[in-house]
């Protein structure tokens, strides 16, 4: 069963892993918790080629931010390929009808003035 260990930001994750190697197994996670959200980091313990347990960063604020920025950039590039930002057209049927009725009222008035 995987375990989760929590350390504060002043603790070196490599030193913590070395000091607690008998408790921590491959696949366990070590979460470095800080006073602010931006410094939180989550590591998964893996085995390197020499058989030593090492921390592998799996989640951090910087990685999340970089992923979000990359997604926004890709979305902007797609928009540029399609011709940029599309403008929405607005169909207002009332305005066309009201223009016609105004024209017909004007023409009726002009006819009345001509008769006098």
GULO-701702 format. One line per 10 residues: number of its first residue (from 1); their letters; for each residue y, x negated, z of C-alpha. Coordinates in nm, 4 decimals, decimal comma. Example, Ala and Ser with C-alpha at 12.3 -4.5 7.8 and 13.67 -1.06 7.14 Angstrom:
// residues 2
1 = as = -0,4500:-1,2300:0,7800; -0,1060:-1,3670:0,7140 .
***
This chain:
// residues 116
1 = xxxxxxxxxx = 0,0000:0,0000:0,0000; 0,3405:-0,1366:-0,0981; 0,5901:-0,2007:0,1755; 0,9679:-0,2085:0,1718; 1,1605:-0,4671:0,3708; 1,5332:-0,4482:0,4400; 1,7576:-0,7448:0,5015; 2,1339:-0,7787:0,5384; 2,3491:-0,9592:0,2848; 2,3897:-1,2707:0,4999 .
11 = xxxxxxxxxx = 2,0129:-1,3403:0,4799; 1,8836:-1,5542:0,1945; 1,6079:-1,3592:0,0214; 1,4087:-1,6720:-0,0721; 1,4146:-1,8045:0,2837; 1,3198:-1,4579:0,4196; 1,0233:-1,4465:0,1827; 0,9097:-1,7952:0,2849; 0,9391:-1,7176:0,6584; 0,7509:-1,3868:0,6251 .
21 = xxxxxxxxxx = 0,4984:-1,4808:0,3548; 0,2060:-1,3599:0,5672; 0,3566:-1,0070:0,6031; 0,4929:-0,9682:0,2502; 0,2521:-0,9101:-0,0376; 0,2908:-0,9192:-0,4139; 0,4361:-0,5839:-0,5251; 0,6350:-0,5249:-0,2057; 1,0104:-0,4692:-0,2318; 1,2888:-0,6398:-0,0442 .
31 = xxxxxxxxxx = 1,6193:-0,4566:-0,0314; 1,9319:-0,6534:0,0472; 2,1720:-0,4060:0,2057; 2,5427:-0,4796:0,2306; 2,8509:-0,3163:0,3755; 2,9528:-0,1993:0,0305; 2,7409:-0,0439:-0,2407; 2,8298:-0,3041:-0,5021; 2,6398:-0,5835:-0,3279; 2,3092:-0,3977:-0,2752 .
41 = xxxxxxxxxx = 2,0164:-0,5631:-0,4538; 1,6489:-0,4672:-0,4715; 1,3798:-0,7300:-0,5357; 1,0099:-0,6917:-0,6107; 0,7844:-0,9724:-0,4947; 0,5892:-1,1274:-0,7817; 0,3599:-1,4285:-0,8191; 0,4860:-1,7184:-1,0311; 0,2654:-1,9454:-1,2444; 0,2021:-2,1840:-0,9558 .
51 = xxxxxxxxxx = 0,0798:-1,9037:-0,7272; 0,3948:-1,8892:-0,5150; 0,5501:-1,5572:-0,4139; 0,9017:-1,5187:-0,5536; 1,1600:-1,2368:-0,5510; 1,2334:-1,0719:-0,8858; 1,5554:-0,8688:-0,9021; 1,4780:-0,5165:-1,0226; 1,7936:-0,3268:-0,9323; 2,1549:-0,4037:-0,8537 .
61 = xxxxxxxxxx = 2,4983:-0,2547:-0,8994; 2,5834:-0,5131:-1,1661; 2,2685:-0,4349:-1,3681; 2,3349:-0,0618:-1,3440; 2,6954:-0,1108:-1,4491; 2,5956:-0,3358:-1,7399; 2,3410:-0,0780:-1,8577; 2,6002:0,2003:-1,8442; 2,8553:-0,0111:-2,0328; 2,5982:-0,0941:-2,3006 .
71 = xxxxxxxxxx = 2,5162:0,2752:-2,3420; 2,8855:0,3637:-2,3806; 2,9345:0,0858:-2,6335; 2,6351:0,2043:-2,8376; 2,7699:0,5597:-2,8333; 3,1111:0,4417:-2,9573; 2,9458:0,2419:-3,2370; 2,7544:0,5533:-3,3462; 3,0783:0,7497:-3,3618; 3,2398:0,4765:-3,5711 .
81 = xxxxxxxxxx = 2,9457:0,4820:-3,8155; 2,9891:0,8565:-3,8581; 3,3574:0,8232:-3,9340; 3,5121:0,8190:-3,5920; 3,5991:1,1054:-3,3675; 3,5571:1,4415:-3,5347; 3,8279:1,6992:-3,4968; 3,7257:2,0483:-3,4099; 3,8467:2,3163:-3,6455; 3,9690:2,6351:-3,4947 .
91 = xxxxxxxxxx = 3,9292:2,9591:-3,6792; 4,1747:3,2143:-3,5590; 4,1241:3,5335:-3,7551; 4,4019:3,7189:-3,5762; 4,6636:3,4772:-3,6960; 4,5695:3,5357:-4,0612; 4,5853:3,9134:-4,0169; 4,9143:3,9019:-3,8352; 5,0651:3,6881:-4,1134; 4,9586:3,9472:-4,3708 .
101 = xxxxxxxxxx = 5,1015:4,2348:-4,1699; 5,4321:4,0477:-4,1219; 5,4556:3,9906:-4,4973; 5,3911:4,3568:-4,5735; 5,6576:4,4634:-4,3194; 5,9090:4,2272:-4,4789; 5,8354:4,3590:-4,8263; 5,8817:4,7198:-4,7081; 6,2178:4,6330:-4,5528; 6,3335:4,4584:-4,8667 .
111 = xxxxxx = 6,2396:4,7613:-5,0781; 6,4397:4,9924:-4,8494; 6,7486:4,7741:-4,8697; 6,7328:4,7690:-5,2488; 6,7441:5,1480:-5,2730; 7,0733:5,1707:-5,0872 .
***
